[in-house]
Amino acid sequence: MNLLGLQPYQKASVAPLTKAERAAHFDRVASLGCIINNKDCDGGLNLHHPTGAGWGLKADDKDVIPLCFNHHSAQTPLAYGHSIHKGTRVFEKRYGSQRELLQLVRDLLA
């Protein structure tokens, strides 16, 4: 299991993604649009690498969550807690944990 308590896509003994594989996966994830998908979405898209328990450790490139600028950036004009980087705990209470959102992404891609 990784920091988020999810089974990893690949075992540690497997080579990391190539540039082409990473780009293809990012394209698939981006095609989902913002996973929050509500009236506050701004149309832009960022891929968020979840962190585990505030340790500041970046997730594997297979573990990304598509979020629009408003739901990702600390620079969003939205109020505190509507963005993952502008009040993570409030964001997770409002929209679901990073773990839950990542599992939703995995389910949608399956």
N, C-alpha and C positions, 0 to 999 in steps of 0.2 A: 504494500500500500504506500501511496505517496503522502505528502503532508496534509492533503485534504481528506485522507481516509478513503480514497478511491483506488481501485485497481489501476495500475499504470497500463498504458497502451503497449509498452514494450519493456522487456526486461533489461536490467542494467548491462547485461552482457551483449546486447544488441547495439550495433553502431547507431549514433545519433542520426537524425534525419539529414538527408542531403539538402542542398539549397533548393533543388527542384521539388523534392518531396515536401519541404516546408512551405514553399510557395503554393503548391497544389492544395495542401491542407488548409492554409490560410484562406485561399480563394473559396473553398467549400464552406468554411465557417462564416466568412464574410457574406456569402450568398444567403445566409439565414436572416441577415439584417439584425438590428438591435434586439437582443433577447428580451428586453423589457417591453418593447413595442407598445408604447402608449402615446398619448397626446403631446407629451413633453419631448419626444424624439425629434432630433434636428436634421436627420437625414444623413449626416456624416457617419463614419464608422471607424472605431478603434477596436483592436483586439487586445483584450485584457488578460494578462497572465496572473491568475490568482496566486495569492500568497497564503501560507499556512500559519495560522495562529499568531499573526503579527511578527513572525520571525524574519520577515523581509526576504525570504527565499523565493526566487522566481520559479514558477512551474515549468515543466517541460513544454516545448513548442507544440506538442499535441494537445496540451491542456490550455486552451484559450477560450475566452468568452467574448462574443461579439456585442459591443456596446456602442451606441451613438456617442458623439462628443458630450452631449449633455449628461448622459448617465455614466460616463467614464472620467471626465476631467475635473480636476480641482478648480479649473478656471471657468466652469460652467456658470451661466447667469442664474441657474436654478438655486433654490434654497439649500441649506445644509442638509445632507442626508439623501439628496436625490442623485448624487454621484458617488461612485465607489471610492473615489479619491478625495471626496469632500464629505467625510462622515461615514466611514465604512460600517460601523455598527448600526447606525440608523438606516443606511442603505439596505443592509442585509435584513433588518427587521421589516422594512417596507416591501422589499422585492424578493427576498429569499437569500439564503447563504450562498457564498461563492461555490460551495460544494454542490448545492442543489441546482444552481444555474449551470454549472459545468456538466452535471449529469443530464440536464435537459438538452444541452447542446449535443452531448453524445447520443442521446436517444433520437434526436431529430436527424442526426447524420447517419444513424444505423439503417 
